[in-house]
Amino acid sequence: MKQPLPRRVHATLRSRLLDGTLLPGTRLDYKQLAQELGVSTTPVREAVTQLASEGFVELVPRLGAVVRSLNQNTAAELFEVREAIETFAAFKAAERLSSRHLDLLKQQMGVMQRLLEGFEEAGQLSLESTALDEFLDADLAFHKTILLAARNTALARTVEESQVQSRIFFADLGIHELERLLMAYQQHTEIYNALEKRDGAAASEAMRRHIRTSLQLTLDHLENSVTV
């Protein structure tokens, strides 16, 4: 069954936000978007209004719709949501995950490991462009697999919104230091090991450390960006 037009426009715009085509701070021109998508401005406005209600876009008086930028307060709020819900998801996943979920987690970690080893061997200090996108996709998939393994649809839907927003906000950074990604991989390994042992408490605590580390690194980056 074909999706209603506003929903299709919403999905397209959201995809552009996710892949970094529409960067934080970008003003959304309704007429231009309508021409690009071959629709009238009405479904574009409806889609943008929905994106605003989801927190992806800010409606600014006299300026219009602007893709939200990340600041320290916004980052703290996003990561607080993730910590509260993903630690619980990790706890539940340890009880409920299947061997298929473990296989998926191992595959996703394998992608991250391959990329990191390749760049270490090349003596590079950061991942960029396609390699960075591939790493972040595997990272996001790792977290989503844990949400699916928790077998709670409402939980997965709530966290997906927070994760997608985080990915959109970070799209403009362009580069991630290899040291930071190595730390993320090591923390993913700790989470995986706890899940493999069906140790909910350990999985939850490992997830908490991972999210808090990511928040602190993000806050440090934002602070340095302001002072530079």
C-alpha positions as MATLAB code, in Angstrom:
seq = 'MKQPLPRRVHATLRSRLLDGTLLPGTRLDYKQLAQELGVSTTPVREAVTQLASEGFVELVPRLGAVVRSLNQNTAAELFEVREAIETFAAFKAAERLSSRHLDLLKQQMGVMQRLLEGFEEAGQLSLESTALDEFLDADLAFHKTILLAARNTALARTVEESQVQSRIFFADLGIHELERLLMAYQQHTEIYNALEKRDGAAASEAMRRHIRTSLQLTLDHLENSVTV';
ca = [
       0.000    0.000    0.000;
       1.372    3.389   -1.023;
       2.211    5.783    1.824;
       0.323    9.110    2.072;
       2.237   11.947    0.419;
       3.109   13.877    3.624;
       4.504   10.679    5.143;
       6.659   10.023    2.068;
       7.969   13.594    2.145;
       8.664   13.255    5.857;
      10.601   10.029    5.272;
      12.667   11.659    2.514;
      13.546   14.718    4.586;
      14.356   12.596    7.596;
      16.670   10.477    5.446;
      18.458   13.629    4.310;
      18.880   14.683    7.921;
      20.267   11.282    8.824;
      22.789   11.051    5.996;
      24.059   14.588    6.587;
      22.685   16.106    3.373;
      20.805   18.619    5.524;
      23.287   19.799    8.138;
      22.533   21.447   11.494;
      21.783   25.136   10.976;
      20.423   24.617    7.455;
      17.300   26.643    6.658;
      14.593   24.536    5.004;
      13.154   26.334    1.980;
       9.648   24.958    1.446;
       9.413   26.019   -2.208;
      12.832   24.656   -3.097;
      12.161   21.339   -1.366;
       8.756   21.095   -3.043;
      10.364   21.569   -6.471;
      13.069   18.999   -5.736;
      10.507   16.436   -4.572;
       7.941   17.227   -7.259;
       5.166   18.072   -4.822;
       3.318   21.155   -3.606;
       4.474   23.071   -0.543;
       1.583   21.712    1.563;
       2.988   18.195    2.205;
       6.436   19.744    2.723;
       5.052   22.053    5.414;
       3.230   19.151    7.049;
       6.381   17.023    7.010;
       8.529   19.822    8.436;
       5.976   20.475   11.171;
       6.188   16.809   12.140;
       9.991   16.957   12.137;
       9.767   19.986   14.429;
       7.492   18.091   16.827;
      10.053   15.270   16.852;
      12.816   17.714   17.784;
      14.792   17.547   14.529;
      13.845   20.995   13.261;
      13.355   24.326   15.001;
      10.697   26.772   13.794;
      12.298   30.228   14.121;
      10.151   33.396   13.840;
      10.808   35.360   10.620;
      13.378   32.777    9.535;
      11.341   29.618    9.157;
      12.369   26.012    9.697;
      16.004   25.388   10.613;
      17.726   22.052   11.278;
      18.538   22.073   14.979;
      22.127   22.514   16.064;
      23.712   20.758   19.002;
      24.654   22.607   22.177;
      25.715   21.322   25.577;
      22.209   21.418   27.044;
      20.713   19.570   24.077;
      23.488   16.979   24.183;
      22.974   16.386   27.899;
      19.230   15.923   27.388;
      19.701   13.450   24.527;
      22.224   11.364   26.418;
      20.133   11.396   29.600;
      17.290    9.813   27.616;
      19.639    7.243   26.139;
      21.166    6.370   29.504;
      17.812    5.921   31.189;
      16.347    3.700   28.489;
      19.315    1.894   26.930;
      20.670    0.694   30.264;
      17.271   -0.878   30.906;
      17.246   -2.295   27.370;
      20.658   -3.894   27.931;
      19.411   -5.437   31.180;
      16.345   -6.906   29.459;
      18.310   -7.985   26.389;
      20.559  -10.122   28.589;
      17.451  -12.072   29.613;
      15.753  -12.257   26.231;
      18.283  -12.154   23.384;
      18.659  -15.047   20.977;
      21.766  -16.548   19.398;
      20.799  -14.632   16.249;
      21.035  -11.352   18.166;
      24.484  -12.302   19.445;
      25.581  -13.142   15.898;
      24.388   -9.746   14.668;
      26.216   -7.945   17.461;
      29.407   -9.826   16.626;
      29.052   -8.957   12.927;
      28.565   -5.267   13.724;
      31.609   -5.270   15.988;
      33.526   -7.011   13.225;
      32.828   -4.118   10.862;
      34.088   -1.630   13.451;
      37.184   -3.711   14.170;
      38.054   -4.040   10.476;
      37.842   -0.293    9.921;
      39.867    0.549   13.009;
      42.599   -1.978   12.232;
      42.883   -0.697    8.666;
      43.342    2.883    9.759;
      45.765    1.957   12.544;
      47.907    0.073   10.048;
      47.856    3.104    7.759;
      48.974    5.324   10.635;
      45.929    7.584   10.352;
      44.520    9.331   13.407;
      40.903    9.724   12.332;
      38.144    8.192   10.270;
      36.601   10.364    7.604;
      33.923   10.299    4.927;
      32.790    6.816    3.826;
      34.784    4.963    6.469;
      33.320    7.110    9.221;
      29.789    6.586    7.882;
      30.358    2.820    7.805;
      31.640    2.837   11.386;
      28.725    4.956   12.636;
      26.229    2.745   10.795;
      27.678   -0.324   12.528;
      27.648    1.517   15.862;
      23.989    2.478   15.448;
      23.088   -1.042   14.316;
      24.786   -2.462   17.430;
      22.575   -0.363   19.697;
      19.453   -1.131   17.668;
      20.138   -4.866   17.882;
      20.222   -4.618   21.669;
      16.909   -2.753   21.590;
      15.389   -5.466   19.411;
      16.810   -8.141   21.705;
      15.001   -6.520   24.644;
      11.767   -7.419   22.789;
       9.907   -4.244   23.737;
       8.547   -2.319   20.742;
       7.707    0.861   22.657;
      11.203    0.925   24.142;
      12.861    0.506   20.738;
      10.756    3.247   19.175;
      11.546    5.730   21.950;
      15.292    5.188   21.822;
      15.405    5.211   18.037;
      14.202    8.821   18.084;
      16.989    9.810   20.472;
      19.662    7.946   18.501;
      18.569    9.364   15.161;
      18.629   12.877   16.576;
      22.128   12.277   17.928;
      23.300   11.049   14.525;
      21.821   14.111   12.806;
      23.447   16.486   15.248;
      26.846   14.827   14.865;
      26.706   14.751   11.054;
      28.413   18.140   10.773;
      31.504   17.027   12.714;
      32.789   15.185    9.649;
      35.745   13.579   11.433;
      36.038   11.291   14.435;
      39.366   10.749   16.160;
      40.626    7.181   16.012;
      41.306    7.185   19.761;
      37.656    8.005   20.475;
      36.398    5.276   18.157;
      38.778    2.730   19.672;
      37.335    3.533   23.081;
      33.801    3.085   21.726;
      34.757   -0.295   20.261;
      36.290   -1.453   23.556;
      33.137   -0.433   25.421;
      30.982   -2.259   22.883;
      33.100   -5.335   23.576;
      32.367   -5.035   27.303;
      28.645   -4.779   26.590;
      28.779   -7.782   24.255;
      30.693   -9.928   26.758;
      28.116   -9.199   29.461;
      25.238  -10.005   27.122;
      26.894  -13.241   26.024;
      27.096  -14.253   29.705;
      23.437  -13.265   30.192;
      24.569  -10.908   32.951;
      21.942   -8.158   32.934;
      23.514   -6.076   35.700;
      26.924   -6.076   34.010;
      25.414   -5.315   30.589;
      23.431   -2.412   32.035;
      26.480   -0.969   33.813;
      28.673   -1.354   30.718;
      26.058    0.474   28.672;
      25.901    3.237   31.286;
      29.679    3.740   31.138;
      29.593    3.806   27.351;
      26.848    6.435   27.141;
      28.396    8.618   29.851;
      31.766    8.468   28.115;
      30.153    9.478   24.823;
      28.384   12.376   26.519;
      31.575   13.670   28.122;
      33.490   13.471   24.842;
      30.661   15.315   23.100;
      30.561   18.046   25.747;
      34.348   18.424   25.485;
      34.089   18.762   21.711;
      31.371   21.388   21.972;
      33.322   23.353   24.563;
      36.454   23.309   22.414;
      34.446   24.369   19.361;
      33.158   27.422   21.232;
      36.548   28.457   22.573;
      38.439   28.033   19.289;
];
